[in-house]
């Protein structure tokens, strides 16, 4: 996933921006990372909390994440 300049998140390997790997098969991993503030640290900048919640919600729902 990458952090876009506006602080939102997008999933995709070839997208511009600061990227980080995500354990996409594990909603629990994403929940723990969100609780610990790991998204902002891994992506080296502010991340919109609503974007993190949306990402965690989609993982918990088992929806496939859009690739860029």
MMTF fields as JSON, N, C-alpha, C and O atoms, coordinates in Angstrom:
{
  "mmtfVersion": "1.0.0",
  "mmtfProducer": "UNKNOWN",
  "numBonds": 271,
  "numAtoms": 272,
  "numGroups": 68,
  "numChains": 1,
  "numModels": 1,
  "chainsPerModel": [1],
  "groupsPerChain": [68],
  "chainIdList": ["A"],
  "bondAtomList": [4, 2, 8, 6, 12, 10, 16, 14, 20, 18, 24, 22, 28, 26, 32, 30, 36, 34, 40, 38, 44, 42, 48, 46, 52, 50, 56, 54, 60, 58, 64, 62, 68, 66, 72, 70, 76, 74, 80, 78, 84, 82, 88, 86, 92, 90, 96, 94, 100, 98, 104, 102, 108, 106, 112, 110, 116, 114, 120, 118, 124, 122, 128, 126, 132, 130, 136, 134, 140, 138, 144, 142, 148, 146, 152, 150, 156, 154, 160, 158, 164, 162, 168, 166, 172, 170, 176, 174, 180, 178, 184, 182, 188, 186, 192, 190, 196, 194, 200, 198, 204, 202, 208, 206, 212, 210, 216, 214, 220, 218, 224, 222, 228, 226, 232, 230, 236, 234, 240, 238, 244, 242, 248, 246, 252, 250, 256, 254, 260, 258, 264, 262, 268, 266],
  "bondOrderList": [1, 1, 1, 1, 1, 1, 1, 1, 1, 1, 1, 1, 1, 1, 1, 1, 1, 1, 1, 1, 1, 1, 1, 1, 1, 1, 1, 1, 1, 1, 1, 1, 1, 1, 1, 1, 1, 1, 1, 1, 1, 1, 1, 1, 1, 1, 1, 1, 1, 1, 1, 1, 1, 1, 1, 1, 1, 1, 1, 1, 1, 1, 1, 1, 1, 1, 1],
  "groupList": [{"groupName": "UNK", "atomNameList": ["N", "CA", "C", "O"], "elementList": ["N", "C", "C", "O"], "formalChargeList": [0, 0, 0, 0], "bondAtomList": [1, 0, 2, 1, 3, 2], "bondOrderList": [1, 1, 2], "singleLetterCode": "X", "chemCompType": "L-PEPTIDE LINKING"}],
  "groupTypeList": [0, 0, 0, 0, 0, 0, 0, 0, 0, 0, 0, 0, 0, 0, 0, 0, 0, 0, 0, 0, 0, 0, 0, 0, 0, 0, 0, 0, 0, 0, 0, 0, 0, 0, 0, 0, 0, 0, 0, 0, 0, 0, 0, 0, 0, 0, 0, 0, 0, 0, 0, 0, 0, 0, 0, 0, 0, 0, 0, 0, 0, 0, 0, 0, 0, 0, 0, 0],
  "groupIdList": [1, 2, 3, 4, 5, 6, 7, 8, 9, 10, 11, 12, 13, 14, 15, 16, 17, 18, 19, 20, 21, 22, 23, 24, 25, 26, 27, 28, 29, 30, 31, 32, 33, 34, 35, 36, 37, 38, 39, 40, 41, 42, 43, 44, 45, 46, 47, 48, 49, 50, 51, 52, 53, 54, 55, 56, 57, 58, 59, 60, 61, 62, 63, 64, 65, 66, 67, 68],
  "secStructList": [7, 3, 3, 7, 6, 6, 1, 7, 3, 3, 7, 7, 1, 1, 7, 1, 1, 3, 3, 7, 7, 7, 7, 6, 6, 7, 2, 2, 2, 2, 2, 2, 2, 2, 2, 2, 6, 2, 2, 2, 2, 2, 6, 6, 1, 7, 7, 7, 2, 2, 2, 2, 2, 2, 2, 2, 2, 2, 2, 2, 2, 6, 7, 7, 7, 7, 7, 7],
  "xCoordList": [0.834, 0.0, 0.88, 2.05, 0.325, 1.056, 0.242, -0.987, 0.977, 0.345, 0.437, 1.524, -0.712, -0.762, -0.507, -0.609, -0.179, 0.134, -0.96, -0.664, -2.215, -3.305, -3.499, -4.399, -2.664, -2.758, -3.654, -3.804, -4.258, -5.108, -4.235, -3.048, -4.836, -4.126, -4.676, -5.868, -3.815, -4.243, -3.407, -2.212, -4.045, -3.37, -2.887, -3.648, -1.656, -1.109, 0.403, 1.009, 1.006, 2.469, 3.144, 4.226, 2.548, 3.231, 2.801, 3.018, 2.199, 1.71, 2.821, 3.713, 2.771, 3.772, 3.45, 2.285, 4.459, 4.269, 5.06, 5.668, 5.052, 5.763, 5.0, 3.819, 5.639, 4.965, 5.377, 6.431, 4.529, 4.809, 4.038, 2.971, 4.59, 3.893, 2.847, 3.026, 1.76, 0.679, 0.325, 0.284, 0.071, -0.354, -1.836, -2.712, -2.101, -3.457, -4.366, -5.587, -3.815, -4.652, -5.047, -5.73, -4.629, -4.858, -5.441, -4.699, -6.771, -7.372, -6.858, -6.744, -6.548, -6.026, -4.704, -4.468, -3.856, -2.571, -2.797, -2.125, -3.736, -4.032, -4.619, -4.306, -5.469, -6.043, -4.962, -4.957, -4.05, -2.96, -2.077, -1.688, -1.763, -0.936, -1.616, -0.958, -2.925, -3.667, -3.642, -3.431, -3.852, -3.876, -2.519, -2.455, -1.452, -0.102, 0.448, 1.553, -0.307, 0.155, 1.234, 2.017, 1.278, 2.339, 2.214, 3.216, 1.01, 0.855, 1.637, 2.378, 1.479, 2.198, 3.704, 4.446, 4.161, 5.61, 6.149, 7.173, 5.475, 5.957, 5.928, 6.789, 4.931, 4.786, 5.466, 5.402, 6.114, 6.907, 6.161, 6.671, 4.951, 4.175, 2.785, 2.388, 2.045, 0.694, -0.23, -0.197, -1.045, -2.026, -3.401, -3.593, -4.348, -5.711, -6.306, -6.406, -6.707, -7.281, -8.501, -8.722, -9.288, -10.45, -10.01, -10.687, -8.879, -8.364, -7.922, -8.129, -7.317, -6.893, -8.115, -8.133, -9.138, -10.363, -11.034, -11.524, -11.06, -11.663, -10.902, -11.503, -9.581, -8.739, -8.973, -9.153, -8.972, -9.197, -10.594, -10.762, -11.591, -12.964, -13.074, -13.762, -12.402, -12.447, -11.745, -12.199, -10.652, -9.969, -10.852, -10.932, -11.513, -12.39, -13.59, -14.057, -14.088, -15.227, -14.823, -15.677, -13.519, -13.03, -13.174, -13.104, -13.377, -13.493, -12.119, -11.146, -12.035, -10.74, -10.391, -11.26, -9.146, -8.704, -8.339, -7.711, -8.734, -8.454, -6.969, -6.282, -6.477, -5.063, -4.926, -5.745, -3.888, -3.619, -2.617, -2.279],
  "yCoordList": [-1.16, 0.0, 1.224, 1.157, 2.34, 3.597, 4.671, 4.629, 5.637, 6.826, 7.907, 8.256, 8.431, 9.508, 10.84, 10.911, 11.892, 13.182, 13.726, 14.476, 13.357, 13.85, 13.018, 13.303, 11.984, 11.142, 9.94, 9.147, 9.789, 8.615, 7.423, 7.573, 6.248, 5.009, 4.409, 4.526, 3.767, 3.059, 1.803, 1.804, 0.727, -0.553, -0.689, -0.454, -1.059, -1.299, -1.268, -0.509, -2.085, -2.192, -1.079, -0.638, -0.615, 0.348, 1.781, 2.616, 2.09, 3.44, 4.344, 3.884, 5.635, 6.562, 6.89, 6.889, 7.163, 7.511, 6.585, 5.623, 6.876, 6.055, 4.77, 4.811, 3.624, 2.338, 1.517, 1.738, 0.567, -0.385, -1.663, -1.632, -2.782, -4.058, -4.177, -3.665, -4.855, -5.054, -6.531, -7.179, -7.059, -8.452, -8.513, -8.589, -8.478, -8.339, -9.508, -9.351, -10.648, -11.789, -11.83, -12.76, -10.837, -10.866, -9.55, -8.605, -9.486, -8.268, -7.974, -6.809, -9.008, -8.808, -8.053, -7.186, -8.38, -7.703, -6.215, -5.362, -5.906, -4.512, -3.769, -2.597, -4.436, -3.805, -3.449, -2.351, -4.381, -4.133, -2.993, -2.115, -3.005, -1.942, -0.585, 0.41, -0.538, 0.717, 1.192, 2.377, 0.299, 0.65, 1.181, 2.074, 0.638, 1.04, 2.227, 2.693, 2.72, 3.843, 3.467, 4.317, 2.197, 1.705, 2.194, 2.264, 2.531, 2.982, 4.271, 4.378, 5.239, 6.505, 6.332, 6.979, 5.458, 5.218, 4.513, 4.922, 3.462, 2.703, 3.538, 3.399, 4.403, 5.218, 6.575, 7.404, 6.797, 8.003, 9.3, 10.212, 9.366, 10.594, 10.406, 9.29, 11.492, 11.399, 10.599, 10.737, 9.766, 8.955, 9.303, 9.361, 9.534, 9.864, 8.703, 7.597, 8.922, 7.838, 7.186, 5.987, 7.959, 7.391, 6.412, 5.414, 6.691, 5.789, 4.468, 3.403, 4.542, 3.316, 2.51, 1.291, 3.167, 2.467, 1.803, 0.679, 2.494, 1.927, 0.678, -0.335, 0.766, -0.36, -1.556, -2.677, -1.33, -2.406, -2.998, -4.216, -2.147, -2.62, -3.505, -4.526, -3.119, -3.932, -5.272, -6.295, -5.27, -6.532, -7.44, -8.643, -6.866, -7.659, -8.212, -9.314, -7.457, -7.906, -8.941, -9.581, -9.102, -10.067, -9.608, -10.409, -8.301, -7.764, -7.677, -7.345, -7.977, -7.809, -6.336, -5.502, -6.015, -4.628, -4.265, -5.05, -3.069, -2.604, -2.429, -1.898, -2.869, -2.71, -1.567, -1.413, -0.758, 0.376, 0.043, 0.893],
  "zCoordList": [0.0, 0.0, 0.0, 0.377, -0.42, -0.421, 0.284, 0.331, 0.832, 1.404, 0.349, -0.112, -0.027, -1.005, -0.298, 0.927, -1.044, -0.417, 0.509, 1.439, 0.263, 1.116, 2.377, 3.167, 2.582, 3.776, 3.611, 4.541, 2.439, 2.2, 1.829, 1.539, 1.843, 1.527, 0.256, -0.03, -0.508, -1.713, -1.842, -1.543, -2.291, -2.456, -3.892, -4.831, -4.06, -5.389, -5.372, -4.615, -6.196, -6.211, -6.984, -6.597, -8.054, -8.921, -8.717, -9.595, -7.587, -7.354, -6.832, -6.12, -7.185, -6.65, -5.196, -4.798, -4.423, -3.02, -2.129, -2.598, -0.848, 0.134, 0.348, 0.696, 0.152, 0.241, 1.442, 2.038, 1.787, 2.861, 2.567, 1.953, 3.011, 2.866, 3.965, 5.071, 3.646, 4.6, 4.618, 3.572, 5.801, 5.907, 5.514, 6.375, 4.215, 3.686, 4.035, 4.042, 4.318, 4.66, 6.122, 6.553, 6.891, 8.328, 8.844, 9.112, 8.985, 9.541, 10.944, 11.325, 11.719, 13.063, 13.048, 13.89, 12.105, 11.958, 11.67, 12.249, 10.783, 10.443, 11.637, 11.847, 12.425, 13.623, 14.633, 15.189, 14.864, 15.807, 15.296, 16.067, 14.009, 13.426, 13.564, 13.866, 13.345, 13.488, 14.933, 15.191, 15.862, 17.286, 17.752, 18.596, 17.209, 17.613, 16.823, 17.102, 15.845, 15.036, 14.04, 13.615, 13.666, 12.79, 11.35, 10.639, 10.908, 9.519, 9.284, 8.307, 10.167, 10.027, 10.104, 9.364, 11.001, 11.111, 9.877, 9.328, 9.436, 8.273, 7.003, 6.134, 6.906, 5.703, 5.842, 4.934, 6.978, 7.246, 6.99, 6.34, 7.51, 7.381, 7.938, 8.272, 8.039, 8.584, 7.666, 6.443, 8.287, 7.564, 8.113, 9.328, 7.23, 7.631, 8.421, 7.889, 9.685, 10.486, 9.83, 9.996, 9.093, 8.4, 7.315, 7.067, 6.667, 5.634, 6.253, 5.672, 7.425, 8.114, 8.524, 8.352, 9.065, 9.466, 8.269, 8.376, 7.13, 5.921, 5.479, 5.121, 5.508, 5.12, 6.042, 5.566, 7.35, 8.311, 8.124, 8.177, 7.907, 7.678, 6.452, 6.477, 5.379, 4.159, 4.363, 3.851, 5.101, 5.391, 6.246, 5.998, 7.249, 8.122, 7.359, 7.649, 6.391, 5.599, 4.556, 3.942, 4.36, 3.378, 1.944, 1.011, 1.775, 0.409, -0.208, 0.469, -1.506, -2.171, -2.244, -2.499, -2.025, -2.077, -3.5, -4.211, -3.915, -5.283, -5.468, -4.595, -6.594, -6.934, -7.909, -8.816, -7.725, -8.607, -9.651, -10.475]
}
